[in-house]
Amino acid sequence: MTELVSTTPGLYPLPDWAKQELSDLKGHQKHDLISGNEGADIVAAYDRAREEVVSEQVDAGLDRVVEGQLRWDDMLAHPLTVHENVDTGGIVRYYDNNNFYRDPQVRGELTFSGDVAAELDATADLLGDDESLQAVLPGPYTLAELATDEHYGDEAEFLDAVGDFLADEVDAFPSHETLFLLEPSLVFSPPGEDIDARVPDAISAISGATDADVVVHTYWGALEEKVYAHLMDADVDALGFDFVAGDRDQTLYNINEYGTKDDIALGLVDGQNTLVESPETVRERVDWTLDQVQSQTFDTAYVTSNTELFYLPENRATEKLSALAAVADAEVEVEA
């Protein structure tokens, strides 16, 4: 029997009122984006927006609640673009879509920052005794791939440094139930032979810094077979897969050929399409996907969108939260 847990990979759209207010407060140029040294009015606006996004998740009935990452102007590159030893270079396309981020150019040691921990502390205060907090970070390979190394001088050393940096950040997090490490770059720009075997160690360094369940979530396609085989060596509780935009046959082949973890994350709701799936449709996708896994059953299946949700208008993102929550609430356990 498999417990269904509703959640998301985070990175939510800003509430509509916050877009206008923050645009007026911050300006419209590259140097006006978040740096970690914002004034009181900007901080207060983000605090109000965070409270709204957290309340929407609680009201929808999600089993795991994320901070929302509303300050992450640079999407998954954010933990580096606000670091004191990182300069922000030119604007770079964010994967294969119409979003852009500032190139984080690492020019010194990746020392402890605490930026994400502060966001999660604020979220934990909003949740009070509710133990549903889920932390979200880029995985080490993705964060390294989104950055430019001007300090370490070696790809393997840089990957290790990014993993250690993220582990130190996680060590400062408040108590959380789940940690999602987002690794779209493992699909979009797979590591070469000299790096793919090192990725599990970098991930394991991060998972070792928390007592929470750790999920490595991949999207925008299926993992190459060799990359998947190496990823299975990572000391995590679950791997996550994109069953919306990905090559389902390749993903299912990987799972059935190499096995997977005791838990699984199912990216079954489209994080980039405004069409809102009904709970019945999502539930059918859950049942179909679990039926295709011939080699094992799962303790927990995280039912989630395949990608971050910031691509969507606020109202559509909120409706998708309700659909996800309804699937898990309708019947807590499903036989795989």
ZIVENDA-V941870 format. One record per run of one state. SS is the DSSP state (alpha for helix, beta for strand, coil for the rest). FROM is the first residue (numbers start at 1). TO is the last residue. Records with the same first field share a line. If there is no record, write none. Layout:
# ZIVENDA-V941870
SS = FROM-TO ; FROM-TO
This chain:
# ZIVENDA-V941870
coil = 1-1 ; 7-15 ; 27-29 ; 33-39 ; 61-64 ; 66-74 ; 82-85 ; 94-99 ; 107-114 ; 128-132 ; 139-139 ; 150-154 ; 172-177 ; 183-184 ; 189-195 ; 208-212 ; 218-224 ; 232-237 ; 243-247 ; 259-262 ; 270-278 ; 293-299 ; 306-313 ; 331-332 ; 335-336
beta = 2-6 ; 65-65 ; 86-93 ; 100-106 ; 133-138 ; 147-149 ; 178-182 ; 213-217 ; 238-242 ; 263-269 ; 300-305 ; 333-334
alpha = 16-26 ; 30-32 ; 40-60 ; 75-81 ; 115-127 ; 140-146 ; 155-171 ; 185-188 ; 196-207 ; 225-231 ; 248-258 ; 279-292 ; 314-330
